[in-house]
Amino acid sequence: KPKPKPKPQPKAQAMAFSFGSGGGGGFGGGAAAGGFGATTGGFGASAANPAVANPNPNNDLVVPSPPGDTVSQLALNDNGTGLLASSWDGKVSFWQVARGPQVTVTPQAQITHEGPALCCGFASDGTTAFSGGADGKVKMWQLGQANRPEQQVGAHDAPVKCLTFCAELNMLITAGWDKKLKFWDCRSPNPAGQFDLPERAYCMSAGFPYLGVATANRRLCFYNLQGQPSLAEERESPLKYQSSCLALFPAGSQRPGFALGSVEGRVAIHYFKGTDKDSFAFKCHRDSSTSRIYAVNAIAFHSGDIFTTMGSDGKFHFWNKFKKTRLKGYEALGESITAGAFNKGGEIFAYAAGYDWREGAAGYNEQQAASRIFLHAVSKEDLEGKGKRR
């Protein structure tokens, strides 16, 4: 048999772009805007996916060496110089993002869980990373310190589905399929505190002083983190179908509340204070030409009123909840968008594409299952664009 051709070496991509220009451009802009350069410390497979006709329809920067399976969560550190991804192949991967006239993304480090890695995130210092997996382990690792391997700092009796670091408490918060919500100070193997959840945790979000957890059976739990953390409210989801993603309004919002997505292509915007008339829901990620309905896989807030939704249709949209308006929508990728995140300043939006099992095993294709990750430079049009009222 002929010998298989060797896989191409991973590349770091550099594109000419100046942050804060306020223009409508992005990291991309065509081949003339930049090119591929050599990289060190690469891991994983090539970013190219031959099964997709146009793998980058929105001309965003392609992150090199993506995971070999679907990305479960993405995180950017506050200043946008680090990107973290957990994936179903058990890997947690870190890339360094060098910002300037030439934006370069370079794979730097990677750890492994004994099962799918389901969640990841940064501490407030931007150099400490956390992850949780189906092995029930919560791990912490110091980025850029090769002589300090990852360490287990917590555990659940079932897969760890969600995590977030609370800078105000200086604690890591995790939620799992063991129906537990746990608080860790990372210096003790025992949790500093915990709550029982009504069901398995599906998604979680924090916007101090609030923390929200969406569970199976359409239950929502909200906690007040000020002083001694306490359960503030448990309620049923305002949506009729399974919760798929949750995002609390950013800290400092004039009116606290949350955005909740479901598998039925619908998002609820709900305020904690006020009348029910203030809250509303809208349809999205649907194809009117075929009447197909797609799941809302992720929601990420850019600022108090502006957020993005990402769906199984492979599209992401910018919205303004105050104006009830879609600001801008982007072309569909060949696969579902499974995760996304902004950096704290809101200049960078990272998103990942891969197979989300919306069609089960029958729809699985090994080539299409390989993930892809992109960095999108947020433009003035994204934040102020004119769209239809929803």
C-alpha positions in Angstrom: 0.0 0.0 0.0 1.3 3.5 -0.7 2.4 5.4 2.4 0.0 8.1 3.5 1.1 11.6 3.0 2.4 13.4 6.2 0.1 15.8 7.8 1.0 19.5 7.3 2.7 21.1 10.3 0.6 23.5 12.4 0.8 27.2 11.5 0.4 30.4 13.3 -1.7 32.9 11.4 -0.9 36.6 11.3 -3.2 39.2 9.9 -2.8 43.0 9.6 -5.4 44.7 11.9 -5.3 47.6 14.3 -7.5 47.2 17.3 -9.7 50.1 18.2 -9.9 51.4 14.6 -13.7 51.2 14.7 -13.8 50.1 11.1 -15.9 47.4 9.6 -12.9 45.2 8.8 -11.6 42.3 10.7 -8.6 40.0 11.2 -9.3 38.7 7.7 -9.7 40.7 4.6 -8.2 38.4 2.0 -4.8 36.9 1.4 -3.2 40.2 0.8 -3.9 41.2 4.4 -1.5 38.8 5.9 -0.3 35.2 5.7 0.8 32.1 7.5 4.0 32.0 9.5 6.0 29.3 11.3 5.0 28.4 14.8 6.6 26.5 17.7 5.0 24.2 20.2 2.2 23.2 17.9 -0.3 20.5 18.7 -3.4 18.9 17.2 -4.5 18.8 13.6 -4.3 21.3 10.8 -7.1 24.0 10.8 -8.0 23.1 7.2 -11.2 21.0 6.8 -11.6 19.6 3.3 -15.2 18.5 4.0 -16.4 22.2 4.1 -16.8 24.0 0.8 -16.0 27.4 2.3 -14.4 26.9 5.7 -14.1 30.6 6.5 -17.0 32.5 4.9 -16.7 35.5 7.2 -13.0 35.9 6.5 -12.0 35.8 10.2 -8.6 34.8 11.6 -8.3 31.0 11.8 -6.7 29.7 15.0 -4.0 27.1 14.1 -3.9 23.5 15.5 -7.5 23.2 16.7 -8.6 20.2 18.8 -9.4 17.0 17.1 -13.0 16.9 18.3 -15.8 19.4 19.0 -15.1 22.3 21.3 -17.2 22.4 24.4 -16.2 25.8 25.7 -14.0 28.8 24.8 -12.5 31.4 27.0 -10.4 34.5 26.4 -8.5 36.2 29.2 -9.4 39.8 30.0 -6.8 41.5 27.8 -7.3 39.1 24.9 -3.7 37.7 24.9 -4.7 34.1 25.8 -7.3 31.7 24.3 -8.4 28.5 26.0 -10.5 25.7 24.6 -11.9 22.5 26.1 -12.9 19.7 23.7 -14.6 16.3 23.6 -11.3 14.5 22.8 -10.3 15.3 26.4 -7.9 18.1 25.6 -7.7 21.5 27.1 -5.6 23.7 24.8 -4.0 27.2 25.2 -2.9 29.6 22.5 -1.0 32.9 22.9 -2.5 35.8 21.1 0.0 38.5 20.2 -1.8 41.7 19.5 -0.5 44.6 17.5 -0.2 45.6 13.8 0.2 41.9 13.2 -2.1 39.7 15.2 -0.5 36.2 15.7 -2.0 33.2 17.3 0.4 30.5 18.5 -0.4 27.2 20.2 1.5 27.1 23.6 0.3 24.3 25.9 -2.2 21.4 26.3 -3.4 19.1 29.1 -5.6 16.0 29.0 -8.6 14.8 31.0 -9.5 11.1 31.3 -12.6 11.7 29.3 -14.2 14.6 27.4 -13.2 18.1 28.7 -16.5 19.9 29.2 -15.6 23.3 30.5 -12.7 25.8 30.9 -11.9 29.3 32.0 -9.3 31.7 33.3 -8.7 33.2 36.7 -8.7 37.0 36.9 -4.9 37.1 36.5 -5.2 35.7 33.0 -2.4 33.2 33.5 -4.1 30.6 35.6 -6.4 28.2 33.7 -9.1 25.9 35.0 -10.9 22.9 33.4 -13.5 20.3 34.2 -14.2 17.0 32.6 -16.3 13.9 32.3 -13.7 12.2 34.6 -15.2 14.3 37.5 -11.9 16.2 38.0 -11.4 20.0 38.3 -7.9 20.9 37.2 -5.8 24.1 37.5 -2.6 24.9 35.6 -0.2 27.8 35.5 0.3 28.9 31.9 3.8 29.5 30.7 5.4 27.5 33.6 6.5 24.2 32.1 8.0 23.0 35.4 4.6 23.3 37.1 2.2 20.6 35.7 -1.5 20.8 36.1 -2.9 19.8 39.5 -6.3 18.6 40.6 -8.0 21.2 42.8 -11.5 19.7 43.0 -13.8 16.9 42.1 -17.4 15.9 41.5 -19.1 12.5 41.7 -20.1 12.8 38.0 -19.0 14.9 35.0 -18.1 18.5 35.7 -20.2 20.4 33.2 -19.6 24.1 34.1 -17.1 26.4 35.8 -16.5 30.0 36.4 -14.0 32.0 38.4 -15.4 34.7 40.7 -12.8 37.4 41.3 -14.8 39.1 44.0 -14.8 35.9 46.1 -11.4 34.7 44.8 -13.0 31.3 44.3 -13.6 28.8 41.5 -17.2 27.7 41.2 -18.1 24.4 39.5 -21.4 22.6 38.7 -21.8 19.0 37.7 -24.1 16.2 36.7 -24.0 15.0 40.3 -26.5 17.8 41.0 -23.9 19.8 43.1 -22.7 23.4 42.9 -19.3 23.7 44.6 -17.1 26.6 45.6 -13.3 26.1 45.8 -10.4 28.3 47.0 -8.0 25.9 45.2 -5.8 25.5 48.3 -7.9 22.8 49.8 -9.1 19.4 48.4 -12.5 20.1 50.0 -15.0 22.6 48.8 -15.3 25.8 50.8 -19.1 25.5 50.3 -21.7 23.7 48.2 -25.4 23.7 47.3 -27.6 20.9 46.1 -29.1 21.5 42.6 -32.6 20.2 41.6 -31.1 18.4 38.6 -28.0 17.9 36.5 -26.2 21.2 35.6 -26.4 22.1 31.9 -25.0 25.6 31.9 -23.9 28.3 34.3 -23.1 32.1 34.2 -22.0 34.7 36.7 -22.5 38.5 36.7 -21.6 39.6 40.2 -23.3 39.6 42.6 -25.4 37.0 40.8 -24.8 33.4 39.7 -27.2 31.4 37.6 -27.4 27.7 36.9 -29.7 26.0 34.3 -30.4 22.4 34.9 -32.2 19.5 33.4 -36.1 19.5 33.6 -36.0 23.2 32.7 -35.1 24.4 36.2 -33.2 27.7 36.9 -31.3 28.5 40.1 -30.0 31.9 41.0 -27.6 32.7 43.8 -26.6 35.9 45.5 -22.8 35.9 46.0 -22.6 38.9 48.2 -21.5 38.1 51.8 -22.3 34.5 52.4 -23.5 33.0 49.1 -27.2 32.0 49.2 -29.9 30.7 47.0 -32.0 33.7 45.9 -34.5 32.0 43.6 -35.4 28.7 42.0 -37.8 28.8 39.1 -39.0 27.2 36.0 -37.5 28.3 32.6 -39.6 30.8 30.7 -39.0 28.7 27.6 -40.9 25.5 26.9 -37.9 23.4 25.7 -34.6 22.2 27.2 -32.2 25.0 28.2 -29.0 25.0 26.2 -27.1 28.1 27.3 -27.3 30.8 29.9 -25.7 34.2 30.1 -26.3 36.7 33.0 -26.2 40.4 32.1 -22.7 41.7 32.7 -21.8 43.1 36.1 -22.7 46.8 36.3 -25.8 46.5 34.1 -28.5 49.0 35.1 -31.0 46.2 35.4 -29.8 42.7 36.3 -31.2 39.7 34.5 -30.3 36.9 32.1 -30.5 35.6 28.5 -31.5 32.0 28.2 -31.3 29.9 25.0 -33.1 26.7 24.2 -32.8 23.8 21.8 -35.9 25.1 20.0 -34.2 28.2 18.5 -35.5 30.7 20.9 -33.9 33.1 23.4 -35.6 34.6 26.6 -34.5 38.0 27.9 -35.6 38.1 31.6 -35.1 40.9 34.2 -34.8 40.0 37.9 -36.6 43.2 38.9 -39.6 44.7 37.1 -42.9 43.4 35.6 -43.3 40.4 33.4 -44.0 42.9 30.5 -40.4 44.0 30.6 -39.2 40.4 29.8 -39.6 38.9 26.4 -38.5 36.0 24.1 -37.7 35.9 20.4 -37.0 33.3 17.8 -33.6 32.9 16.1 -31.4 30.4 14.3 -34.3 29.2 12.1 -34.5 28.7 8.3 -37.8 30.0 7.0 -37.2 28.5 3.6 -37.1 24.9 5.0 -38.9 25.5 8.3 -35.9 24.0 10.1 -35.3 25.0 13.7 -31.8 25.0 15.2 -30.6 25.0 18.8 -29.1 28.1 20.3 -25.8 26.6 21.5 -24.2 29.6 23.1 -24.8 33.2 24.2 -22.1 35.7 25.0 -22.5 39.3 26.2 -20.3 42.1 24.7 -21.7 44.8 27.0 -24.8 45.6 29.0 -27.2 45.5 26.0 -25.2 43.9 23.2 -24.8 40.1 23.0 -24.3 37.4 20.4 -26.1 34.1 19.9 -24.5 31.1 18.2 -26.5 28.2 16.7 -26.6 24.8 15.2 -27.2 26.4 11.9 -23.5 27.6 11.9 -24.4 31.2 12.2 -23.7 33.9 14.8 -25.6 37.2 15.3 -25.2 40.4 17.2 -28.2 41.7 19.1 -29.3 44.7 21.2 -31.7 43.6 23.9 -32.7 47.1 24.8 -33.7 48.0 21.2 -34.9 44.4 20.6 -32.9 44.5 17.4 -30.6 42.2 15.5 -27.6 44.4 14.7 -25.8 42.1 12.3 -25.8 38.5 11.2 -22.9 36.5 9.6 -22.7 33.8 7.0 -23.2 30.2 8.0 -20.3 27.9 8.4 -20.4 24.3 7.3 -20.8 23.1 10.9 -22.6 24.1 14.0 -21.1 26.9 16.2 -20.7 25.2 19.6 -19.0 27.9 21.7 -18.0 31.5 21.8 -16.5 34.2 24.1 -15.5 37.9 24.1 -12.4 39.3 25.9 -13.2 41.8 28.6 -12.6 44.9 26.4 -14.9 43.4 23.7 -12.4 43.9 20.8 -12.2 40.1 20.1 -14.9 37.5 19.7 -13.8 33.9 19.5 -16.0 31.2 18.2 -15.7 27.5 17.4 -17.4 25.2 14.8 -17.8 21.5 14.9 -20.4 18.7 15.1 -22.9 19.1 18.0 -24.7 15.8 17.5 -28.0 17.6 16.5 -28.6 14.7 14.1 -27.2 11.9 16.3 -24.8 9.2 15.1 -26.5 9.1 11.7 -25.3 12.7 11.0 -21.7 12.1 12.2 -19.0 12.6 9.7 -15.4 12.2 11.0 -14.0 15.0 8.8 -16.8 17.5 9.7 -16.4 16.6 13.4 -12.9 18.1 13.5 -13.2 21.5 15.2 -12.3 24.9 13.9 -11.8 28.0 15.9 -11.9 31.6 14.7 -11.1 35.1 16.1 -13.4 37.9 14.9 -12.5 41.5 15.3 -15.6 43.3 16.6 -16.4 46.2 14.4 -18.5 49.3 14.8 -21.1 47.8 12.5 -21.4 44.8 14.8 -22.3 47.1 17.7 -24.4 49.7 15.9 -25.7 48.0 12.7 -29.3 48.4 11.6 -31.4 45.3 11.7 -35.0 44.1 12.0 -36.9 44.3 15.2 -37.4 40.9 16.6 
